Amino acid sequence: MAWLQPTTLLAVFLIHCRIGSCLMVMPGFGSARIPMRIRLYVSLAISLALSPLLLASVLPSLPDTRLDRILLMIVTEVLTGITIGFIGRIFMAALETFGSYAANFMSLAAMGGAPLEADEPLPPMVNMIMMAAIVMMFISGVHWQMLSGLVSSFSIIPPGLTFDAQGSLIQFVDTLSEAFVVALRVASPFVIYSVLANLSLGLLNKFTPQIPVYFVSVPFVIMGGLLLTMFIVSEMLGIFIDALSLALTR
C-alpha cells in the first residue's frame, strides 16, 4: 500500500472532477432519465479505470498542501470538464431545436411526450429523433471518441493551469454556430417542405375562400411530413453523427 499516498488520492479525485463534470453534461451519459446514482457510479468507474493511465501526467502538476490552491484546482478541473462535455450537448440542443420546428409545422407539437435528454416534455417526433441520434452515437462509437478526447485533454490542458475563460467562450461560440448549421442542413428538407406547403395552402385558400383549407389540409400535411421523415431519417442521422464525430476529434 506504499503507492496509496495522499497525493495519489488527490490526483484521482482531480481526474474524477474533470471526467465526472464532463459526463454530467455529455449527451447519453448525462441524460435526465438516468438515475443520478447510476451516473455517479459510471463516472467513478471510468475515473478509476483511467487513473493508472493519467496519474503520470497529473501528479507532477499537483499543488502544495494549501487549501486555497487545491480548491482553485478543483474548480478549474470541473469547469474544464463541463466545457468539453458541452460540445456534444450543443449538438443535441441544435438537433432538438430543429426537430421541434419540424414537429410544430406538422401540427405534432401540441402532444407532449416523455422527455429523454431534457427535463420538460417534448413532442413525440422530437423524442424519436433524439433517441435515434443517441442510439446511433453509441452504435457508431462516438462515445469512445468523447472518452478519448477526455484522456487527451489531460495532455493538452494539464491540471494546474488557470481556466481559460476567453478561449472556452470562443470555442463555445464556434461550436454553437457549427452545430446549428449542421442542424439546419439536417432539417432543410422540412424547411423546404413547410415553405412549399404553406405557399400552396395559402394560394388554395385564396382561390376557394368558402372551404376551410387549413382544417381540411392538416391530415395531409401530417402524412406528408411523416413520409418525408421516413425517407430521409437515415441520411439525416448520418450527417448529424458525422458532424458530431468531426467536432469531437478537433
Secondary structure, DSSP 8 states (H G I E B T S, - for coil): -TT--HHHHHHHHHHHHHHHHHHHHSTTTT-TTS-HHHHHHHHHHHHHHHHHHHHHHHGGG---S-HHHHHHHHHHHHHHHHHHHHHHHHHHHHHHHHHHHHHHHTT-TTS-B--SSSSS-B-HHHHHHHHHHHHHHHHTTHHHHHHHHHHHHHHHS-TTS---HHHHHHHHHHHHHHHHHHHHHHHHHHHHHHHHHHHHHHHHHHH-TTS-HHHHHHHHHHHHHHHHHHHHHHHHHHHHHHHHHHHHT-
